[in-house]
Amino acid sequence: MKKDKDIVYWKMTYKGKFKRTLWFIPIVIVLCFLTPLFMGEYWPMYDVLMVVVLIWQLIYTYRKMKAEERSDEKSQEK
């Protein structure tokens, strides 16, 4: 059975995965400020990459979470 909270990411529900992804927003912001210190002249590329991946993951897990909720509601109605 899947849970909202678990150490192992792939054992979680999409609701839990979405919440964990939300927790990465402050981490990505801090990394965007620290990236120029250790990435040299290519830091803007890494900052953009981190933000794009975070946004993509937020959208993906949100859509999957909503689909999972709809399927749970349909299975409970039967």
Number of C-alpha atoms within 10 A of each C-alpha: 5 11 12 15 15 13 7 7 13 10 15 18 19 24 20 19 24 21 15 17 16 15 11 13 15 10 10 15 13 11 15 18 11 13 17 15 11 9 12 9 10 11 17 14 11 15 18 12 12 16 15 12 11 17 14 12 16 20 13 13 20 18 15 17 18 13 13 15 14 12 12 11 11 10 9 8 7 5
